[in-house]
Amino acid sequence: MLKTIIDTTIKENLIKATSKDRNIFSLPRLKKVVINYRVAEARESQEALTAATEELIAIVGQKPKLCKAKKAVSAFKLRQNDPLALKVTLRGARMYDFVEKLFNLVLPRLRDFKGLPDTAFDSEGNYNLTIKDQTFFPEINLDKINKIRSVQVTLNINASSKEEAKMLLSALGFPFEKK
């Protein structure tokens, strides 16, 4: 549904907002969404890793990739190839479904939510946000939760500047802070 809205109205509005003689393919667009789910206790218990994998599958609808430690760091009691986190990259229809769910269901459920800051863009125009509690997602069964984990979401935007990326997210309905 979000894809059809983008194709019908948002592209036309972006062309009008940027310049009249702009090519459609040079407009800012959402390339991919990367979700990171850190599981610190995965090196001690396989059950925690399995539970976190099931939670992430329920949230995004895709099997996550296990990220392991590249080097051993004795200060963090970390050995090489210890499991650290789960990562999912969404593209296409799953990406648009997740973004629509994130904007319309998850972010309004946050406590004392007044919008997200517009300073979380990196130099390429990608937006990073962290949701401190995975229970804000409606697919999570609260009876099966054994630990609260944060979900890191990166919206990878193909834009030439931060302003164009912000313009695209505003057109999609992203809730920025009011100043």
N, C-alpha and C positions, 0 to 999 in steps of 0.2 A: 504494500500500500504506500509506503514512504517513497519507494522507487518511482511509482506513477506520479506522485505529487512533485517529485524532483523534476521528472521529465516534462510535466505539463506547465507548472507555474513557476517553480523556483528558478529554472534556467532562464526564463524570460525576464524575471525580476532582476537576476544578476546581470544580464546583458544591459538592461536599462540603467542599473546602478553604476556599472563600471564604465562602459562607453558603447556607443552605438555600432561602431565598426569592428567589434571584437569577434573573433572566431569562437564557435561553441566549444571546440575542443581545448581551448586555452582557459576556460572557466575553472574556478576552483571546484574540486570534487573530492568526495570521500573515497580513498583508495582501500584502506583496510582498518580493522579495529583489532588491537592486540590486548589481550587480557592476561595479566600476571596474578598468580595466586600463590603467595609464599606459604610454605609448610615447613616451619622450623623444626618441628618434632618428628619429621619424617625419618631422620637417621636413627632414632631410637625405636620407633614402632612402625611396622608395616601397616597396622590397622589405621593409623592416623593418615597415612598416605592414601590408602584405599578410600577412606571416608571423604577426604578432600577431593579426590578424583571424581567420586560420585556426585559431590556437591557441584563441582565445576561443570560436569556433564549436564546436570539438571539446569544450571544457569544458562549455558550457552548452546547446548544441543550438539556438541561436538567433542570428540575425545581429545583431552589435552596431551601435550608433549611434556615429558619429565625433563627438567633442567637439573644438571648435576654440577658439582663444584669442579672447576678446572684445575685449581691448585689447592694444596693443603695449607691451611693457615692455623698455626698452633694457638694463637691468641683467641680464636673463636672456636677452638676444639673441632676443627673442620678438617676432614681428610679428603684427598682427591677422590672424585666420583661419588661423593656422598650426595643423596638427593636433597635439593634445596627448594625448588618451586615447581609449579605447573604453569604452562603457557599455552594459550590458544590464539591462533590468528584467524580472524573471520573475514571473509570476502563474499561479495555477491548478495544473494537473498538473505542468508543468515546474518550478515553484517547489518543490513537494513532492518531486519526484525529485531536484532539486539539493540540497535541505536534507538529505534522507536520505543521499545520497552524501557530502555534506560531513561530517555527524556520524559516519557509520559507516566511511568509507574514508579520507578525506583527513586529518582531524584526528588520528586515531590513528597515521598515518604520519609525523607531525612528529617531529623529533629531540628527545629528552629531554622528551617531552610529559607534563606533569603536570596539564593542564587549562588552561582559559582564565579570565582574571580576571573577576570579577563587577562590576568597576568600569567597564566599557566601555559602559555604558548612557548614553544622553543623557537630557535632561530629559523627552522624550516617551515613553521606554521602548524606543527602538530600540537594537539591539545592533550595534556595529561591530567588525570584526576584520580583520586583515591577515595574509595568508599570504605569507611572504617569497619563496617559490619556487613557480613554476607547475608544476614537475615532480612535485609530490606528487599531482597529479590523474592518475588512471590512463589517461586518454585521450590524454595528451601523448606524442608520439613523441620519445624522447630523442635520436635521430639528427638530427632536423630543428631542434633548438633552437640558436639562435645567440646568445641572450642570456637571462640569468635576469631575470625580471620578477616584481614582487609583484602579488598579486590582493587587492583590497579588497572585502570583502563587508559589506553592510548588511542586517540583518534588520529589516524594518519591521513593528512589532508594534502592533496596535490594543489598547492597554491604558490603564487610567486611572492606573497608577503603575508605578514601576520594579519593585516587589515582585511585582506581578501578571505583568509581562513575564518576570521571572526564574522565576516559578512555571511559566509556560507553557513556557519553554525547558527547564527541568529535567524537566518531564513528557514533552517530546519526546525527551529523551535527550541534551541538550547537555552536554558535559563541562566542568563548572565546576571550578575549583581547590578542593582540599580544604584547609580551614584547621585 
